[in-house]
Amino acid sequence: MNELPTLTGAEKSRLRGRGQTLEPSLKIGREGASAAVLTSLQTLLSAHDLVKVRYTAADRDERHTLNTVLAEGSHSLFVGSVGSTALFYRPKASA
């Protein structure tokens, strides 16, 4: 798999701005970062470079841990979060 880029603060800010207009594509409940959730996130990131996730049953500390696990498991970058939503980014593969 390709190496992920390092995002500057300005790039993260631009992506967070784009994320404000997105509806959550994936909802994560009590199952957390299950294999099915990771597969769904990877599928979404293959189709869209930026994916918004909504946590329905996790407190702040759990969300922080899940953000790290999901980013590593989906080979994406965690861009930021607001409340119970988080953004994950993976650039499209160059042809």
C-alpha positions as CSV (number, residue, x, y, z in Angstrom):
1,M,0.0,0.0,0.0
2,N,1.2,3.5,-0.7
3,E,2.7,5.6,2.0
4,L,0.3,8.2,3.5
5,P,1.2,11.8,3.1
6,T,1.8,14.1,6.1
7,L,-0.8,16.8,6.1
8,T,0.0,20.4,7.0
9,G,-2.3,22.4,9.3
10,A,-3.7,24.2,6.4
11,E,-4.5,21.0,4.5
12,K,-6.2,19.5,7.6
13,S,-8.2,22.8,8.0
14,R,-9.3,22.6,4.3
15,L,-10.4,19.0,4.7
16,R,-12.3,19.8,7.9
17,G,-14.1,22.5,6.0
18,R,-15.1,20.0,3.3
19,G,-16.2,17.6,6.1
20,Q,-18.7,20.1,7.4
21,T,-20.9,19.6,4.3
22,L,-20.8,15.8,4.5
23,E,-23.4,13.6,6.1
24,P,-21.9,10.7,8.1
25,S,-21.3,7.8,5.8
26,L,-20.7,5.3,8.6
27,K,-22.3,5.0,12.1
28,I,-20.3,3.1,14.8
29,G,-22.2,1.8,17.8
30,R,-21.3,-0.6,20.6
31,E,-19.3,-2.9,18.3
32,G,-16.6,-0.3,18.0
33,A,-13.9,-1.0,15.5
34,S,-15.1,-4.5,14.5
35,A,-13.8,-6.2,11.3
36,A,-17.1,-5.3,9.6
37,V,-16.7,-1.6,10.5
38,L,-13.1,-1.5,9.2
39,T,-14.1,-3.2,6.0
40,S,-16.9,-0.7,5.5
41,L,-14.6,2.2,6.2
42,Q,-12.0,0.9,3.7
43,T,-14.7,0.5,1.1
44,L,-15.9,4.0,1.6
45,L,-12.4,5.4,1.5
46,S,-11.8,3.6,-1.8
47,A,-14.8,5.4,-3.3
48,H,-14.4,8.8,-1.5
49,D,-11.1,10.4,-0.2
50,L,-12.9,11.9,2.8
51,V,-15.3,10.0,5.0
52,K,-17.3,11.3,8.0
53,V,-18.0,8.8,10.8
54,R,-20.6,9.2,13.6
55,Y,-20.1,7.5,16.9
56,T,-23.4,6.6,18.6
57,A,-22.3,4.8,21.8
58,A,-18.8,6.0,22.8
59,D,-17.6,8.5,25.3
60,R,-14.8,11.0,24.6
61,D,-12.0,8.7,25.6
62,E,-13.4,5.8,23.6
63,R,-13.8,8.0,20.6
64,H,-10.2,9.1,20.9
65,T,-9.0,5.4,21.0
66,L,-11.4,4.5,18.1
67,N,-10.1,7.3,15.9
68,T,-6.5,5.9,16.2
69,V,-7.6,2.3,15.7
70,L,-9.8,3.2,12.7
71,A,-7.1,5.3,11.0
72,E,-4.5,2.5,11.4
73,G,-6.9,-0.3,10.5
74,S,-8.1,1.5,7.3
75,H,-4.7,2.9,6.4
76,S,-6.1,6.4,6.4
77,L,-5.4,9.7,8.2
78,F,-7.5,11.0,11.1
79,V,-8.2,14.6,10.2
80,G,-10.2,15.8,13.2
81,S,-13.4,15.4,15.2
82,V,-16.2,17.5,16.5
83,G,-18.4,16.0,19.2
84,S,-19.4,12.5,18.1
85,T,-18.2,12.8,14.5
86,A,-14.8,12.2,13.0
87,L,-13.2,12.6,9.6
88,F,-10.8,10.2,7.9
89,Y,-8.8,10.9,4.8
90,R,-7.0,8.7,2.3
91,P,-5.9,10.3,-1.0
92,K,-7.0,8.6,-4.2
93,A,-4.4,6.3,-5.7
94,S,-2.6,7.8,-8.7
95,A,-3.2,6.0,-11.9
